[in-house]
Amino acid sequence: MTIRVLLADDHAVVREGLRALLAANRNICVIGEVANGREAVRCTADLDPDVLVMDISMPDLNGIDAAKIVHARYPRTQIVMLSMHSSSEHVYRAFAAGASAYVLKESAGTEVLAAIESAHAGQRYLSPALGDVSAAFAASAVRASPLDSLSVRERQVLQLVVEGKTSVAIARIVHLSPKTVETYRSRLMKKLGVPDVPALVKLAIQHGLTPPV
């Protein structure tokens, strides 16, 4: 049986490397590539992949929030998360969002095939380099993130704000009015207890919503 795979990463060189790696396996077919989480959701709906291989840190919509949407809407598609982050918090949030596998980017060349096959078989996969982190996120050691209190739409607006997009640009992306976007931004600052946009950026980076620039 051929495993149909969709690749989602904002770096073209990473996608090219993964495609070349997977092309050597006759049991896997890469059916598409996208550069952000929003496109990953759209193409999952259009292409119905067996496995979505997705980076955590992407613009417009990060991998964690994209995974939540894909898992809820298209549960047949298994998700393999790629990440440069090895913290228990990132691993916990990836699996909580619906991922079946978590692979460190530094090990992707040797592990992504095993992760895809495990996810497709309905099994969980975690990079061996992460050691005992699985015990940490399975237990109560991972503290709740303040971002957990946000809705999917609030998280989308937050990510776009910290990426430096204007209210007009955000409104166009999420299909709201600029005034509504500004209301969301003010509400987010109050809800998260931060005074300004730089503080929002710091908070978002600390909790893996957006990568450092």
N, C-alpha and C positions, 0 to 999 in steps of 0.2 A: 504494500500500500504506500503510495506517495504522500508525503506530508507537505501540505501547501503552506508556505511561510510568507508572512508580510514583515518587512523590516522597517523600523522607525528609529531614526537617529538624525540629529541636526547636522552631523558632520558627514559630508559625502564620502570622505576617505574611509570612514568606519563602515558605511554601508557597502562600499565597493569591496572592502576586505572581507566582510561577512558573506557577501554574495559569492565571491571567488571561493571562499572556504566551503560554503554549502554546495556549490556547483559540483564539487568533486564527489558528492554523495548521491548516488542514483535514486535514493529513496526520498530525497528532499527536492522540492521545487520552489524557488523564490518567485512569488507571483506579483510582487510589487514593492516599492520603496517610498517612504514619505519622510518629511523633515521635521514634523512636530506632532504633538499629541492630538491636536484638532484634526489633522489630516489622517492620523492613525485611526481615529474613531470613524471618520467618514469612509475610509477605504476598507475598514473591517466590515462595515455595512454593505459596501458595494461588492467586495471580493470574497467575503466569507472564508477567511483563512483558517486553517486548522490551528496554527500557532502564530502569535504576534510576538516578535522579538523587539523589545522597546527599551530605549534609554530612559533613565529617570529624569535627567536634567535636559529639558527641551524648552524652546520658546513657545509663546502663545498658550500652550496647555502642557503642563509637565506630565511625565510618565505615570506618576501616582494617580493624579486625577483622571487621566485618560484611561488608566486601568480600571478605575472604579466604574466609569461609564461603559466601557467595553464589557466588563464582567456582568454588569446589570442588564445590559441590552442584548448582548450576544454571548451568552454563557458557554456556547459550544467551543468558542475560540479560547485556547489556552494561552496564557501570557508568560513569556520569559522576560524578566527584567534584567537589563544591563545597567551597571552602575560603577562609578569610581569610588562610591562611598561604602565603607565597610562597617559603619556603626550599627549597633543593634536597633537603633531607632529607624534608620532607613530600611533595614531588612524587615522589621516588624510592619512598617507602614506599607511596604510593597506587598507582602502576603495578605495583610488586612484588606488591601484594595482589590485582591482577587488574583494576584500572580501565583503561578504554580512553580516558578523557578527564579532564583536570584543568582546572577553570575557577575563576578567582578570583571570590569573591562580588561584589567591587566591579565586575566586568565581566559578571556573569551575565545582566543584562538584554539585552545585545547579543550575547552569545556562546553562551548555553545552547542555543539552537536549532541552531546550527552544530555544537556539541559532540554533541548528541543524534543528529543526522543522520550525523555522521562515525562515531560509535560504532556505530550501527546498521548502517553500511556496512562495518564491520570495520576502520575506520581509526583511528589514534591522533590525539587532539586535545589541544593544550596552549595555554593562554591566551597570546596574543602578548605581553602585558605581562610575562611571565616571562622574555622575552629568551633568553639563552643558557643558562638553567638546565638545559635538556634535555641539554646537553653535560656538565654537572656530574654529573647523576645517571646518565648513561650510562657515564661513566668511573668510575674508582675514587676519585674525589674525595669521595664520600659515605662517611663512616666508619660502621662498624657500630654499631648502637644496643645498649645492654645489654639492652633489652627483646626483642631478637631471640632471646635464649636461652630465652624463656618460651614455654610451651605456650599454646594458645588459652584453655584453662580458667584458667591462671594469670593471663593478661592480663585476663580477665573479672573475676576476683576482685580483682586489683589496681585496676582502674578503679573498681569498686564501693567498695573501701576508701577510695580517695582522694576519692571523692565524699561521704564521711562517713557511709556506711550502716553500721549495726551488724552484728555477726556474725549475729544472728538474721535481720535483713532480707536480708542477702546469701544466707544459707542458703536462704531461701524463694525467692529469685530464681533461683539456680543449682541448686536441688534437691540440696543437700548438708546435712549436719548442722552446727550451729553450731560444734561441736568441730573438725570437719574444716576449716571456714572459718578458724578460728583457727590451725590447723596450716599451712594455705596461707599465711596472713599472715606467720607466723614464718619459713617457708621462703623467702618472697619477700624479706624483709628481709635474710636471710642471703645469698641468691643474688645480690641486687643490691648488697650491701655498704652498706646504709643502716641507721642505728640506730633510727629511729622513723618514725611515720606522717607527720609534717611533711616529713621527707626524702623519703619515698615520693611525696608530693604534688608536691614540687619536681621530682623526677626525671620523673614522669609528664607534667607540663606541658612540661618542656624537650624531651621527645621526642614531643609531640603525641598522647599517649594520652588526655588529658582537657583541656578548655579551662581557662584561668584563671578564677577566680571573682571 
